[in-house]
Amino acid sequence: MKIVNRGFITVRPKQAFVDWANIQDEEFQIDINAEPTVYLIEEDFFEVDPIIESNFKKIFMCELEAVTDDEEEYPEIKMDVFLTWFELEVGSTVIDLQEDQLSAE
């Protein structure tokens, strides 16, 4: 077991995102119970709001690009839209239970 020097933001879709995503691609159908995405962030932070503010655009774009690469279909990339479309959880402890080395692309 190793403690990884990262915190995390877990992003779960809310109904607004699900509705938008399901309109974009009839074959790409998700629901409110879709698995979350975990984004690793800096380990040491003191307040949640600044961490979300500094990362929400990258996260929002990643979530949108997972559905379609047609940017004309994207909503306006604003914090209030992001918070309407996703449920967030922020934490500072990441523990790697695997024995093999982490890899990154």
Long-range contacts (C-beta under 8 A, 24 or more apart in sequence): 1-95, 1-96, 1-97, 2-95, 2-96, 3-93, 3-94, 3-95, 3-96, 4-40, 4-94, 4-95, 4-96, 4-102, 5-43, 6-40, 6-41, 6-42, 6-43, 6-94, 7-40, 7-41, 7-42, 7-43, 7-44, 7-45, 7-51, 7-90, 7-91, 7-92, 7-93, 7-94, 8-38, 8-39, 8-40, 8-41, 8-90, 8-91, 8-92, 8-94, 9-38, 9-39, 9-41, 9-51, 9-52, 9-55, 9-59, 9-88, 9-89, 9-90, 10-36, 10-37, 10-38, 10-39, 10-88, 10-89, 10-90, 10-91, 11-36, 11-37, 11-38, 11-39, 11-59, 11-63, 11-86, 11-87, 11-88, 12-36, 12-86, 12-87, 12-88, 12-89, 13-63, 13-85, 13-86, 13-87, 14-84, 14-85, 14-86, 14-87, 16-84, 16-85, 17-63, 17-85, 17-86, 20-67, 20-75, 20-85, 21-67, 24-67, 24-68, 24-70, 24-73, 25-67, 25-68, 28-67, 37-62, 37-63, 40-94, 41-90, 43-92, 43-94, 44-92, 45-92, 48-90, 51-90, 52-79, 52-88, 52-90, 53-79, 56-82, 59-86, 60-85, 60-86
